[in-house]
Amino acid sequence: MAVYTLEQLRRIEANARSAGMDLMARAGRAAAEFISERHEPASHVLALAGPGNNGGDALVAATHLLRQGYAVQVVMPGDPARLPADAVQAYARWRAAGGVEDPALPTSAPDVVIDGLFGIGLARPLGEPWQGLVDAINRWRVPVLALDVPSGLSARTGQPLGRPVQATWTLSFIGTPAGLAGGAPAMGACFEDGLGLEPQWLSAVLAA
């Protein structure tokens, strides 16, 4: 397990962006591959896209899965125009692939959910409509892949910020936040994807 503080993860992300690396594209592809290894293309995949870059990761994953023939639904309660720049590009690619988004959950449960509501930056309790979405997802009791951290769980402390998503799997990108290194019941089975970042490059960034 590669463990980093939130400040270290932010530094790595900033340096990767400056070096022209598209970490969102890599994270979304990794999430799509994770789902495709466990679910057939006939599966109904629901991707929850939140208002930040975690939502952009989910949009990239949804785009890959849509192109592979999955029945993909994106639920995005927020305004796409207010997404961060990288996530705006991910949204544009989702639309270019023929995707559309819904503001609310479907009436019937999907086969699997991608939780891209909130990532490591969440620092306050979930408000509405987010808590209502999370509660509904948890009631479904279907497999859930959380990207970086289950929404509603603090990556800094590992403590709940409201009632978090009860993930089946948590896929951490680059490494695991230090606050989650001990695990948490909401995380389910934990996995990491280093996004192809070389150890020597990471060491140089963190030593600077």
Buried (B, 14 or more C-beta within 10 A) or exposed (E): EEBBBBEBBEBBBEBBBEEEBBBBBBBBBBBBBBBBEEBEEEBBBBBBBBBBBBBBBBBBBBBBBBEEEBBBBBBBBBEBEEBBEBBBBBBBBBBEEEBEBEEEBEEEBBBBBBBBBBBBBBEEEBEEBBBBBBBBBBEBEBBBBBBBBBBBBBBBBBEBBBBBBBBBBBBBBBBBBBBBBEEBEBBBEBEBBBBEBEEEBBEEBEEE
